[in-house]
């Protein structure tokens, strides 16, 4: 096999996690062609996955010596130095990568679906109508945005005309903080001599369907978007939902969370890097922010941010960043082993909550919040390290077993908890999430007879919905609250109602 064929095979082995075999092949490639820069780079990647960071640095540096014009080599080397707490070196190499190829934005631009909870508050084209028929006269709306941030526009549309003849569009203008026009062209937005910058609105037929534009970046001076919704060439009308959304890039939201105070949140244990006074960490994050705008679909940027957040004890932000990698690259392997250094997965086994449910709670609920759980278990032990737990329990053997405020509520007629006890005990307890994981089996349906006991203005999680009686509870609660549940599939399913 040629060096190129061996390299492709080594890369496949690396992606599938067969690191020892991949490393052996990379060495074969180097023996055949010691000037093959990508072989050293691939070898460095595999060594990073094995945690052999010093050796990885050596291989990345060899790749740069052979080919000093590859931005990827510098960016990946910078990521390793971040993990080694070598911030000055990390910043140097990240800067080198940015300076070598600033036009990577155009080469790697593409669409990715933002995470559902990163949507900015929607904006409305009409307060009086749910749906609007577009005409040649644009409907203009001005929306506040943030500089140097990635956005896309999403909404609903329908049209009697075939999808291949879409003739509706959004005219786009960038405005500064004084709402004065910033002259186009704008990055990643098509430009017409007649209309200026624009996006097409896609439709799939007479029924309403979702549309989303390509991702685009605001400039450093952009504080407002002026958007004009209209038809084009006087074709058949397009009906547009009046409420639309701006999808905000996850990275910006994560950085904002990082800068906020914990509000009394419990501290998390540092992992990998000293989470104390990290030298130049904010500058490193700023540089990664710039890399994100140069490489909008580079999942390695989010992977690095996850490592930084994890090192600083920001576990929720780390999980969010790692999950974004999976949205951009479907072959990305979620780094469970990194995260398991801060929690004990054994405490989540058996009758406890699943690891995926545990990570979902950490990702979406601020550390230090209060969780009301129906039914205690070993999962209570792990959750109590990050949250204030209130556990309703009928089995006296579980009472006061872990660091939780236990409420003993015996079962009535071998069914649901004693409602009179709960009415007294829950009166002055404030909680931010309800976890329905008890009492055992079919008895959980009893909650439907005591809906007045709980504050339903918080997210509700129903565990084990792969079992019919738990699914029935989730469906009934959703109907009662007028909300649509989101189902998450892992080794055990769970539903979120929010």
SVG drawing of the C-alpha trace seen along z (x, -y; Angstrom):
<svg xmlns="http://www.w3.org/2000/svg" viewBox="-57 -57 69 60">
<polyline fill="none" stroke="black" stroke-width="0.4" points="0.0,0.0 1.1,-3.5 1.7,-6.1 -1.5,-7.8 -3.6,-4.6 -2.0,-3.8 -2.8,-7.3 -6.4,-6.9 -6.6,-3.6 -4.9,-5.0 -7.4,-7.9 -10.3,-5.4 -8.9,-3.4 -8.4,-6.6 -12.0,-7.7 -13.2,-4.3 -11.2,-4.4 -8.6,-1.8 -5.8,-4.0 -2.9,-1.5 -3.5,-0.2 -3.8,-3.7 -0.5,-4.8 1.3,-1.8 0.0,-2.7 1.0,-6.3 4.6,-5.2 4.6,-3.0 3.5,-6.1 6.4,-8.1 8.8,-5.3 7.8,-5.3 7.7,-9.1 9.3,-11.1 8.2,-14.4 4.4,-13.6 3.2,-16.3 -0.4,-15.0 1.0,-11.7 2.6,-13.5 -0.6,-15.5 -2.7,-12.3 -0.2,-10.7 -0.5,-13.7 -4.3,-13.4 -4.2,-9.7 -1.7,-10.5 -4.0,-13.2 -6.9,-10.7 -4.6,-8.4 -3.8,-11.3 -0.1,-11.3 0.1,-15.1 3.9,-15.6 4.3,-13.1 1.5,-14.7 3.2,-18.1 6.3,-16.7 4.4,-15.2 2.4,-18.4 5.6,-20.4 7.1,-18.0 4.1,-18.6 4.5,-22.4 8.2,-22.1 7.4,-20.2 4.4,-22.4 4.3,-25.7 1.3,-26.9 -1.4,-24.7 -3.8,-26.5 -5.0,-23.2 -1.6,-22.2 -1.3,-25.4 -4.9,-25.3 -4.6,-21.7 -1.2,-22.3 -2.7,-25.3 -5.5,-23.0 -2.9,-20.6 -1.1,-23.5 -4.4,-24.6 -4.8,-21.1 -1.2,-21.4 -1.8,-24.8 0.7,-26.4 -1.4,-29.4 1.2,-31.6 2.2,-28.9 -1.5,-28.1 -2.3,-31.7 0.8,-32.0 -0.2,-29.0 -3.9,-29.9 -2.9,-33.3 -0.6,-31.7 -3.4,-29.6 -5.8,-32.6 -3.1,-34.7 -2.1,-32.0 -5.5,-31.5 -8.2,-34.1 -10.4,-33.1 -11.2,-29.7 -14.7,-31.0 -15.6,-30.7 -14.0,-27.3 -15.6,-25.7 -18.9,-27.5 -22.0,-25.3 -25.2,-24.8 -25.6,-23.2 -28.6,-23.0 -28.2,-25.1 -29.2,-23.5 -32.9,-24.1 -32.2,-26.1 -29.9,-28.6 -32.8,-30.4 -33.0,-34.1 -36.5,-35.4 -38.5,-35.4 -39.5,-38.6 -42.9,-39.2 -43.9,-40.7 -47.4,-41.5 -48.9,-41.6 -52.4,-41.2 -52.0,-38.3 -50.6,-34.8 -49.9,-34.5 -49.0,-37.1 -49.3,-37.0 -46.1,-38.4 -46.2,-41.0 -43.7,-42.8 -43.7,-45.6 -41.3,-44.4 -42.4,-44.0 -39.5,-45.5 -38.5,-44.7 -35.5,-45.7 -34.0,-43.2 -31.2,-43.8 -28.2,-41.5 -24.6,-41.1 -21.4,-41.9 -19.2,-39.1 -21.9,-36.5 -23.3,-33.7 -27.0,-33.7 -29.6,-32.1 -33.2,-33.1 -36.0,-30.4 -39.7,-30.3 -42.7,-28.7 -43.9,-29.2 -46.2,-27.7 -47.0,-28.3 -49.2,-26.9 -46.4,-27.2 -43.9,-24.2 -40.9,-24.3 -38.6,-24.7 -40.1,-28.1 -39.7,-29.8 -39.8,-33.5 -39.9,-34.9 -36.9,-36.3 -35.5,-38.3 -33.6,-41.5 -30.9,-42.0 -29.2,-45.2 -26.6,-45.5 -27.0,-48.5 -24.5,-50.0 -25.4,-50.9 -27.0,-54.2 -29.0,-52.2 -27.1,-53.6 -26.6,-51.4 -23.3,-49.4 -22.5,-49.0 -22.6,-45.5 -21.4,-43.0 -21.8,-40.9 -20.0,-37.6 -22.0,-34.4 -25.0,-36.4 -25.7,-36.5 -25.8,-39.9 -27.9,-41.2 -27.3,-44.4 -31.0,-45.0 -31.9,-43.9 -28.6,-44.0 -28.0,-41.2 -30.8,-38.6 -31.8,-35.1 -34.4,-33.0 -37.4,-31.7 -37.9,-28.0 -41.3,-26.3 -42.3,-22.7 -45.9,-23.1 -49.3,-24.3 -48.8,-23.0 -46.7,-25.0 -43.1,-23.8 -40.0,-25.0 -37.4,-27.0 -34.0,-28.1 -31.4,-30.3 -27.7,-29.7 -25.6,-30.7 -24.1,-34.2 -21.8,-36.3 -22.4,-39.9 -19.5,-42.3 -17.7,-44.0 -19.9,-47.1 -23.3,-45.4 -25.8,-45.9 -29.1,-45.6 -30.5,-43.6 -33.0,-45.3 -34.9,-42.5 -37.4,-42.9 -39.8,-40.0 -41.2,-40.0 -42.1,-38.1 -40.1,-38.4 -41.2,-38.8 -44.8,-39.0 -45.3,-35.2 -47.9,-33.3 -48.1,-34.4 -46.2,-32.9 -47.8,-32.7 -45.3,-33.3 -45.8,-32.7 -45.7,-36.0 -43.4,-34.8 -39.8,-34.0 -36.6,-33.3 -32.9,-34.3 -30.8,-31.2 -27.8,-32.3 -24.5,-30.4 -23.9,-28.3 -20.4,-29.6 -21.5,-33.1 -24.1,-31.9 -21.4,-29.7 -19.0,-32.6 -21.6,-34.8 -22.5,-32.1 -18.8,-31.7 -18.5,-35.4 -21.5,-35.3 -21.1,-34.6 -22.3,-31.3 -25.0,-32.9 -24.2,-30.6 -23.7,-27.5 -21.7,-24.6 -18.1,-24.4 -17.1,-21.6 -13.8,-19.7 -11.1,-20.8 -10.1,-18.3 -6.9,-18.1 -5.9,-21.7 -5.6,-23.8 -8.8,-25.7 -7.4,-28.4 -5.8,-31.6 -5.4,-30.4 -3.0,-32.6 -4.5,-34.3 -7.4,-31.9 -9.8,-34.7 -7.5,-35.7 -7.4,-32.1 -11.2,-31.9 -11.4,-35.1 -9.0,-33.7 -11.1,-30.5 -14.1,-32.8 -12.3,-34.2 -11.4,-30.8 -15.0,-29.9 -15.9,-32.7 -13.1,-31.7 -14.1,-28.0 -17.8,-28.0 -18.1,-24.3 -14.9,-23.3 -16.0,-21.1 -12.5,-21.1 -13.2,-24.7 -16.1,-23.5 -14.1,-20.5 -11.4,-22.8 -13.9,-25.1 -15.3,-22.0 -11.9,-21.2 -11.4,-24.8 -14.8,-24.8 -14.1,-21.4 -10.8,-22.6 -12.4,-25.6 -15.1,-23.5 -17.8,-24.7 -19.3,-21.3 -22.6,-22.4 -20.9,-24.6 -18.4,-21.8 -21.3,-19.4 -23.0,-21.9 -19.8,-22.5 -19.1,-18.8 -22.7,-18.2 -22.3,-21.0 -19.4,-18.9 -21.9,-16.1 -24.2,-18.5 -21.4,-19.7 -19.7,-16.3 -21.9,-13.2 -18.8,-11.0 -17.7,-12.9 -17.4,-10.7 -18.9,-12.3 -16.0,-12.4 -17.7,-10.5 -14.4,-9.5 -13.3,-13.1 -16.5,-13.9 -16.5,-10.8 -13.5,-12.2 -15.8,-14.5 -18.6,-12.1 -19.0,-8.4 -20.9,-6.6 -21.3,-3.6 -23.7,-5.7 -26.0,-6.0 -26.4,-2.2 -29.0,0.2 -32.3,-1.4 -30.8,-4.9 -31.2,-7.5 -29.2,-7.0 -26.0,-8.7 -27.6,-10.6 -30.4,-11.9 -27.8,-13.0 -25.8,-14.9 -29.0,-16.5 -29.8,-17.9 -26.3,-19.2 -26.4,-20.7 -29.7,-22.5 -30.2,-23.3 -27.8,-25.7 -25.6,-24.1 -26.9,-24.9 -30.6,-24.8 -33.2,-22.7 -34.5,-19.4 -37.7,-17.8 -37.5,-14.1 -40.2,-11.5 -38.4,-8.4 -34.8,-8.3 -32.0,-6.1 -28.3,-6.0 -28.7,-8.7 -29.6,-11.0 -26.0,-10.6 -24.5,-12.0 -27.1,-14.7 -26.6,-15.9 -23.0,-16.8 -24.3,-19.6 -27.8,-20.4 -30.0,-20.8 -32.1,-17.7 -35.6,-17.2 -36.5,-13.5 -40.0,-12.1 -39.6,-8.5 -42.0,-5.8 -39.3,-3.2 -37.9,-4.0 -34.6,-2.2 -33.8,-5.0 -34.5,-7.9 -31.5,-10.1 -29.2,-7.8 -27.7,-10.7 -27.3,-14.4 -30.9,-15.3 -33.9,-16.8 -36.0,-13.6 -39.8,-13.7 -41.2,-10.4 -44.6,-9.8 -45.9,-6.2 -47.9,-4.7 -51.7,-4.7 -53.4,-1.4 -50.1,-0.3 -50.5,-3.0 -49.3,-6.5 -47.7,-8.7 -49.8,-10.0 -51.1,-13.3 -52.0,-14.9 -48.3,-14.5 -47.0,-16.0 -49.5,-18.9 -48.0,-19.9 -44.3,-19.2 -44.1,-20.9 -45.9,-24.1 -42.7,-26.2 -40.3,-24.4 -39.1,-26.2 -37.7,-24.0 -36.6,-24.5 -37.1,-21.0 -39.4,-18.0 -37.9,-14.5 -40.6,-11.8 -38.9,-8.5 -41.2,-7.0 -43.0,-5.3 -42.3,-2.0 -44.0,-0.8 -47.7,-1.4 -48.0,-3.4 -46.5,-6.4 -49.9,-7.1 -51.2,-8.3 -49.5,-11.7 -52.4,-12.5 -54.8,-12.5 -52.7,-15.1 -51.8,-17.6 -52.6,-20.5 -49.7,-19.6 -46.9,-20.8 -45.6,-23.9 -45.8,-23.1 -44.1,-26.2 -40.7,-24.4 -39.3,-21.7 -40.6,-18.2 -38.7,-15.0 -40.4,-11.6 -37.9,-8.8 -38.2,-5.3 -40.8,-6.1 -39.8,-3.0 -42.3,-1.4 -45.9,-2.0 -47.1,-3.2 -44.4,-5.9 -45.1,-6.9 -48.8,-7.3 -47.8,-9.6 -45.7,-11.7 -48.5,-12.0 -51.1,-12.8 -48.9,-15.5 -48.1,-17.0 -51.8,-17.3 -52.5,-18.8 -49.8,-21.4 -50.6,-22.0 -47.0,-21.3 -45.3,-18.9 -42.8,-16.5 -39.3,-15.9 -38.2,-12.3 -34.5,-11.4 -33.4,-7.9 -30.5,-6.2 -30.3,-2.9 -33.4,-4.1 -35.8,-6.7 -36.9,-9.9 -39.2,-12.7 -38.8,-16.4 -41.9,-18.7 -41.0,-22.4"/>
</svg>
